[in-house]
Amino acid sequence: MTRTEEPAITVERLHVVRGGREVIPDLSCTVPAGRVTGLLGPSGSGKSTLIRAIVGVQQVAGGSVRVLGEVAGSAALRDRVGYVTQSPSVYPGLTVGENVRFFARVLGVATDDVDRVLEVVDLTRYADTMVDRLSGGERSRVSLASALLGSPRLLVLDEPTVGLDPVLRVRLWSLFADLAGQGISLVVSSHVMDEAERCDHLLLLRDGGLLAEGAPAELLERTRTDDVEAAFLALIEPGAA
Ligand SMILES: Nc1ncnc2c1ncn2[C@@H]1O[C@H](COP(=O)(O)OP(=O)(O)OP(=O)(O)O)[C@@H](O)[C@H]1O
C-alpha cells in the first residue's frame, strides 16, 4: 500500500443531533481514494446518518466533513459525487433507458452518457424494458447507473445489496472493485458483516461512534479473529475474543 493520495473523505469531530437525540456524538474517520470502503455496523449505528453528512444533506451540529477537497454538499461536488439511497429512486412506469435519461437531464449530463452507464451496470439489453418488470437487483442497478452519470469521482451507496440474492451480491461487489480499479472512490454501507471481506478499507460503527477503522486483514490481526463479525464482537467486548 504505497498510495500517497489525499483521502477522498475526511470527517473530523462530526456531531449530529436528530430528533433531539445525539446520534453521532463525536466521529472522526477517513475514506481513502480509489478504494472500496465498507461502512459497517448494526441497524441504528449511524451509517445512513454519516452517509447523509458525506453527501451534504444532513444538518450537522458540529465538526467538519470534507469530500474530494471541498466542504461536503458544496456546489462544486454536484457532478463529482454519485449517491444511491437505501430505496432506489426509479420510476416503475418508465423504461430503464427513460429512467436514466431523465436523471441525465436533471443533472445536466449529455444523454449519450446513458448508453455508457447502462453498459457499466450490464443493463444494456434492458434499455427498453419497463422498470416494473425488473427484479430487485436489476432495479438497484438502474439506480446505480444513474449515480454513475457524468463519471463521478466518489460513489456513495447506502445498503446497495439489501434484498439481493447471493449471486447478484457477488456481481455487484465485483462491479464495485472494477470501479475502484478505475480510480473511483466508493463508500458502501452494509449491516451484513460477511460483505466486509470484499472491501479494501472498513469503518466499523456502533452507537454513532467509530469502533475501528482499517483494512479487513488488519482488523482480524488486531483482534486475533477469523472473520469480521468475530472482530466486531471482540472490539465490543475485548475479553470475549
Ligand atoms: N429522523 C430522525 N429523527 C430522529 N432520530 C433518527 C432519525 N433518523 C434516524 N434516527 C436515529 O439515528 C440513529 C442512527 O440512524 P441511522 O439511520 O443513521 O442508522 P443506520 O446504521 O443507517 O441503520 P439501518 O442499518 O437500520 O439503516 C438511530 O438510532 C435512529 O433511530
PDBQT file of the ligand as one rigid body, heavy atoms in Angstrom, charges set to zero:
ROOT
HETATM    1  N1  LIG A 301     -35.276  11.491  11.500  1.00  0.00    +0.000 N 
HETATM    2  C1  LIG A 301     -34.789  11.019  12.642  1.00  0.00    +0.000 A 
HETATM    3  N2  LIG A 301     -35.125  11.559  13.833  1.00  0.00    +0.000 NA
HETATM    4  C2  LIG A 301     -34.617  11.096  14.975  1.00  0.00    +0.000 A 
HETATM    5  N3  LIG A 301     -33.758  10.060  15.045  1.00  0.00    +0.000 NA
HETATM    6  C3  LIG A 301     -33.398   9.489  13.908  1.00  0.00    +0.000 A 
HETATM    7  C4  LIG A 301     -33.885   9.924  12.647  1.00  0.00    +0.000 A 
HETATM    8  N4  LIG A 301     -33.339   9.139  11.695  1.00  0.00    +0.000 NA
HETATM    9  C5  LIG A 301     -32.548   8.252  12.321  1.00  0.00    +0.000 A 
HETATM   10  N5  LIG A 301     -32.593   8.466  13.648  1.00  0.00    +0.000 N 
HETATM   11  C6  LIG A 301     -31.861   7.708  14.680  1.00  0.00    +0.000 C 
HETATM   12  O1  LIG A 301     -30.485   7.891  14.447  1.00  0.00    +0.000 OA
HETATM   13  C7  LIG A 301     -29.778   6.682  14.731  1.00  0.00    +0.000 C 
HETATM   14  C8  LIG A 301     -28.927   6.325  13.538  1.00  0.00    +0.000 C 
HETATM   15  O2  LIG A 301     -29.789   6.014  12.441  1.00  0.00    +0.000 OA
HETATM   16  P1  LIG A 301     -29.224   5.621  11.011  1.00  0.00    +0.000 P 
HETATM   17  O3  LIG A 301     -30.402   5.537  10.083  1.00  0.00    +0.000 OA
HETATM   18  O4  LIG A 301     -28.124   6.537  10.673  1.00  0.00    +0.000 OA
HETATM   19  O5  LIG A 301     -28.643   4.165  11.307  1.00  0.00    +0.000 OA
HETATM   20  P2  LIG A 301     -28.224   3.020  10.299  1.00  0.00    +0.000 P 
HETATM   21  O6  LIG A 301     -26.957   2.443  10.860  1.00  0.00    +0.000 OA
HETATM   22  O7  LIG A 301     -28.184   3.526   8.920  1.00  0.00    +0.000 OA
HETATM   23  O8  LIG A 301     -29.393   1.974  10.471  1.00  0.00    +0.000 OA
HETATM   24  P3  LIG A 301     -30.046   0.942   9.401  1.00  0.00    +0.000 P 
HETATM   25  O9  LIG A 301     -28.990  -0.095   9.118  1.00  0.00    +0.000 OA
HETATM   26  O10 LIG A 301     -31.201   0.365  10.172  1.00  0.00    +0.000 OA
HETATM   27  O11 LIG A 301     -30.460   1.734   8.218  1.00  0.00    +0.000 OA
HETATM   28  C9  LIG A 301     -30.824   5.624  15.074  1.00  0.00    +0.000 C 
HETATM   29  O12 LIG A 301     -30.862   5.488  16.469  1.00  0.00    +0.000 OA
HETATM   30  C10 LIG A 301     -32.107   6.210  14.546  1.00  0.00    +0.000 C 
HETATM   31  O13 LIG A 301     -33.195   5.826  15.366  1.00  0.00    +0.000 OA
ENDROOT
TORSDOF 0
